Amino acid sequence: MIVREGLVEIEIERISTYRGPGQSEAGYYSLPMALTRDFTILVLKQNFRENFTALDMLGGTGIRGFRIEKEANGKVFINDVNKKNIEIIKKNRDMVGSDATILNYDASKCMPGFYDYIDIDPYGSPIPFIDVSLKSIKNNGIIGITSTDNANLAGTNPGTCLRKYHSIPIRNVYKHEIGTRILIKYFIERAAEYDFYSYPILSIFGGYYYRIFFRLKKSRTMARKNLDYIMKMDLLNSFNSYGPVWYGNLHDPDTVKSINIPYYFQNKEKIENLLKIMQNENIFLFYDMEEISKKLKIDMLGIEKTINLIERYNGKASRTQFSFTGIKTKITFKKLKEIIMKNL
């Protein structure tokens, strides 16, 4: 079966439209994850000129690596431990007319060389691959990580999350923002062990996965100061302590404002909507209007109507990726309640 994504056509054995964690079988191609590959191209085109080096640690079909080469002009290395995947990648390399170097290493143990960009897109947690990526990234490089480990990060298995990510998750309307912030916290702490100051360029919640791009710069001083943005919290006057989590930005504002989306992207409209949301999403947590309406014992106002009302009262507000009924705004709850009650 031939599929086209971006400017690349490859041959795959099976296409999946399932919006959930992928399969470990050879030749697996997830159509919903094309959005994360689109964002990879956008981040790389904005941050690197041609001939930068890029490593796709877990190549699969090779689609991400081939797109990086063809659309972002990178010098690409595609790795996979699975011999069957290596055969598929080589076949697709010939089909694409690619100059990518194909590697066959266990990416959880070692990788040769150093790279400007490293991509980690595993089945489940990225934890097994983070150390190797930090040993292989160049100064001022970028690492993109995907996690489909939502059951742990979003609070279904709090004991496992504590063991793996060294944080206590939460199981309520904030679970996916907290899960994202736990993952960011974990990566930033690990990067600091290697004297890297790191911060998220973009953070994406795709329903069943978290996708985060990190910029890394060598600086012991900045790495130490960065840890000040990691702390525990007592959420909503609860006696239960959650975290620690990353309290800093989820997105780099300059990146969000300056991204240019190529005309040929099939996900162009969705990306535009996400970038619009991201412009106001660095606020910590959000108001969930469904929860608030239940507590006030009123019918919930429409989300867009509520946002317009907040802005009419000189507040800034927007939707959030983390909840269909969530609103990001800096106004106080007292002010929000006042606005709602005046406009029922």
C-alpha positions in Angstrom: 0.0 0.0 0.0 1.4 3.4 -1.0 0.7 6.4 1.3 1.6 10.1 0.8 2.5 12.3 3.7 3.9 15.8 3.2 6.2 15.6 0.2 7.0 11.9 0.6 5.4 8.7 -0.7 6.3 5.4 1.0 5.1 1.8 0.9 3.6 0.4 4.1 2.2 -3.0 5.0 -0.7 -1.8 7.1 -2.2 1.6 7.8 -3.8 2.4 11.1 -6.5 5.1 11.7 -6.9 4.0 15.4 -6.4 6.9 17.7 -4.6 5.1 20.5 -1.1 3.7 21.3 0.6 2.1 18.3 1.6 -1.5 17.7 5.2 -2.8 17.9 4.8 -4.8 14.7 7.1 -4.2 11.7 5.9 -1.7 9.1 3.3 -0.1 11.4 2.1 3.3 10.1 -0.3 5.5 12.2 -2.2 8.0 10.2 -3.3 10.1 13.3 0.3 10.6 14.3 1.0 12.4 11.0 0.1 15.6 12.9 3.2 15.1 15.2 5.4 14.6 12.1 4.0 17.8 10.6 5.0 19.6 13.8 8.4 18.0 13.6 8.9 19.6 10.1 7.6 23.0 11.3 10.0 23.0 14.3 13.0 22.0 12.3 12.4 24.4 9.4 12.1 27.2 11.9 15.2 26.4 14.0 17.7 24.9 11.5 19.1 25.7 8.1 19.9 23.0 5.7 22.5 20.2 6.4 21.7 19.9 10.1 22.0 16.3 11.3 18.8 14.5 12.4 18.4 11.1 14.1 15.1 9.3 14.0 15.9 6.8 16.8 12.9 4.5 16.2 12.4 4.7 12.5 9.5 2.2 11.9 8.7 2.8 8.2 11.2 5.7 7.9 8.5 8.2 7.1 9.5 10.9 9.7 13.2 10.7 8.6 12.4 10.9 4.9 10.2 13.9 5.5 12.9 15.6 7.5 15.3 15.1 4.6 12.9 16.2 1.9 11.0 19.0 3.6 13.5 20.4 6.1 16.8 19.7 4.2 18.4 17.7 7.0 21.1 15.1 6.8 19.2 12.2 8.2 20.0 9.0 10.1 17.2 6.5 10.5 17.6 3.8 13.2 15.6 0.8 14.1 16.5 -2.3 16.1 14.0 -4.5 14.2 15.5 -6.2 11.2 12.2 -6.3 9.4 11.8 -2.6 9.8 15.3 -2.1 8.4 14.2 -3.9 5.3 11.1 -1.7 5.0 13.1 1.5 5.6 15.7 0.5 2.9 12.9 -0.3 0.4 11.3 3.1 1.1 14.7 4.8 0.9 15.0 3.6 -2.7 11.4 4.5 -3.4 11.8 8.1 -2.1 15.3 8.6 -3.6 16.7 9.3 -0.2 20.3 9.7 0.9 19.4 8.8 4.5 21.9 6.7 6.5 20.2 3.6 8.0 21.3 2.3 11.4 20.5 -0.9 13.3 21.1 -0.2 17.0 19.3 -0.8 20.2 18.5 2.9 20.9 17.9 2.2 24.6 21.6 1.3 25.0 23.8 3.3 22.6 23.8 5.4 19.4 26.9 6.5 17.3 27.6 10.1 16.7 26.1 13.5 17.7 23.1 15.2 16.2 21.4 18.5 16.0 18.0 16.9 16.3 16.9 13.6 17.8 13.4 12.2 17.6 12.0 9.7 20.1 8.6 8.2 19.2 8.3 4.9 21.0 5.4 2.6 21.9 4.6 3.8 25.4 7.1 5.7 27.5 10.1 7.5 26.1 12.1 6.9 29.4 14.3 4.1 28.1 15.6 6.3 25.3 16.2 9.6 27.1 19.7 8.9 28.5 21.0 7.9 25.1 19.5 10.9 23.4 21.1 13.3 26.0 24.5 11.7 25.4 24.0 12.1 21.6 22.6 15.6 21.3 24.7 18.6 20.3 24.8 21.8 22.2 21.9 24.0 21.2 20.1 21.0 19.7 16.5 19.9 19.9 15.0 16.6 21.1 11.4 15.7 20.3 9.7 13.1 22.5 6.4 11.3 22.3 4.7 9.5 25.1 1.6 7.3 24.9 2.0 6.4 28.6 -1.1 8.3 29.5 -2.4 5.7 31.9 0.5 6.4 34.2 1.0 10.2 33.6 -2.7 11.0 33.7 -3.3 9.2 37.0 -4.8 5.8 36.3 -1.7 4.2 37.9 -0.3 6.7 40.4 2.1 4.2 41.9 3.7 3.5 38.6 3.9 7.2 37.7 5.7 7.8 41.0 8.1 5.0 40.3 8.9 5.9 36.7 8.5 9.7 36.6 9.1 10.5 40.3 5.9 12.4 40.5 2.3 11.9 41.8 -0.3 12.4 39.1 -3.8 13.6 39.4 -7.1 12.0 38.3 -9.5 14.9 37.5 -10.2 17.4 34.8 -6.5 18.6 35.0 -5.0 15.2 34.5 -3.7 15.8 31.0 -2.1 19.2 31.6 -0.6 17.8 34.8 0.5 14.6 32.9 2.2 16.8 30.3 3.9 18.9 33.0 5.1 15.8 34.8 6.7 14.5 31.5 8.4 17.9 31.0 9.6 17.9 34.6 11.1 14.5 34.2 13.0 15.4 31.0 14.3 18.7 32.3 15.6 17.0 35.4 17.3 14.3 33.4 18.8 16.9 31.0 20.2 18.8 34.0 22.1 15.7 35.0 24.0 16.2 31.8 24.5 20.0 32.4 21.8 20.8 29.8 19.5 23.8 30.3 16.3 22.7 28.5 12.9 24.1 27.9 9.8 23.1 25.9 9.5 24.7 22.5 6.0 23.2 21.8 3.8 20.8 23.8 1.0 18.9 22.1 -1.7 16.8 23.6 -3.2 14.5 21.0 -5.9 12.7 23.1 -3.9 9.6 23.7 -0.3 11.0 23.5 1.9 13.8 24.6 4.4 15.3 22.2 7.0 17.8 23.4 10.0 19.5 21.6 12.8 20.6 23.8 15.7 23.0 23.1 18.9 22.1 25.0 21.8 24.3 25.8 24.9 23.5 27.8 24.9 25.5 31.0 25.3 24.2 34.6 24.1 27.6 36.0 21.0 27.8 33.8 20.2 24.1 34.3 20.3 24.7 38.1 18.1 27.8 37.9 15.7 25.9 35.7 14.9 23.5 38.5 13.3 26.4 40.4 10.3 26.0 38.0 9.7 22.4 39.4 7.7 22.1 42.5 4.9 20.2 44.3 1.4 21.6 44.6 -1.7 21.4 46.7 -4.5 21.6 44.1 -7.8 23.2 44.7 -7.3 23.5 48.4 -6.9 19.8 48.7 -4.9 18.2 51.4 -3.3 15.9 48.9 0.0 16.9 47.4 0.6 16.3 43.7 3.7 16.6 41.6 6.3 17.8 41.4 5.5 19.3 38.1 6.9 21.9 35.7 5.4 25.3 36.4 7.1 27.0 33.5 5.9 27.6 29.9 4.5 24.8 27.8 5.4 26.6 24.6 8.1 29.1 23.5 6.0 32.3 22.5 8.4 33.3 19.7 8.1 29.9 18.1 4.4 29.8 18.3 4.1 33.3 16.7 6.5 32.7 13.9 5.7 29.3 12.5 4.8 29.2 8.8 2.7 26.3 7.7 3.5 24.9 4.2 0.5 25.0 1.8 0.7 21.2 1.2 0.1 20.2 4.8 -3.1 18.1 5.0 -3.4 19.1 8.7 -3.0 22.8 8.0 -6.3 24.0 9.5 -5.8 21.8 12.6 -2.3 23.2 13.1 -3.5 26.8 12.7 -6.1 26.2 15.4 -3.6 24.6 17.8 -1.1 27.5 17.3 -3.9 29.9 18.1 -4.6 28.0 21.4 -0.9 27.9 22.2 -0.6 31.6 22.2 -2.4 31.9 25.6 -1.7 28.4 26.9 1.3 29.1 29.1 -1.0 30.0 32.0 -0.8 27.3 34.6 -4.0 25.2 34.6 -7.4 26.4 33.4 -11.0 26.9 34.4 -13.2 23.9 33.5 -16.6 25.5 32.8 -18.5 22.3 33.1 -17.2 21.8 36.7 -17.8 25.4 37.6 -21.3 25.3 36.3 -22.1 22.3 38.4 -20.8 24.0 41.5 -22.8 27.1 40.7 -25.8 25.0 39.8 -26.4 26.8 36.5 -26.5 25.8 32.9 -23.1 26.1 31.3 -22.5 29.0 28.9 -21.0 28.2 25.6 -17.2 28.2 25.7 -16.8 30.7 22.9 -19.4 32.9 24.5 -17.6 32.8 27.8 -14.3 33.7 26.2 -15.9 36.6 24.4 -17.4 37.8 27.7 -14.1 37.6 29.5 -12.4 39.6 26.7 -15.2 42.2 26.9 -14.3 42.7 30.5 -10.7 43.4 29.5 -9.4 39.9 30.2 -7.5 37.6 27.8 -8.9 34.1 27.3 -8.7 31.1 25.0 -9.5 27.4 24.7 -7.0 24.8 25.8 -5.8 21.5 24.3 -6.4 19.7 27.6 -10.2 20.0 28.0 -13.1 20.6 25.6 -14.7 22.7 28.3 -11.6 24.4 29.6 -10.6 28.1 29.4 -7.2 29.5 30.0 -7.3 33.0 31.5 -5.5 35.0 34.2 -8.6 36.6 35.7 -9.6 35.5 39.2 -12.3 33.0 39.9 -14.2 35.7 41.7 -14.2 37.8 38.6 -15.1 34.9 36.4 -18.0 34.0 38.6 -19.1 37.6 38.5 -19.0 37.7 34.7 -20.9 34.4 34.4 -23.7 35.4 36.8 -24.2 38.8 35.1 -24.7 37.1 31.7 -27.0 34.2 32.4 
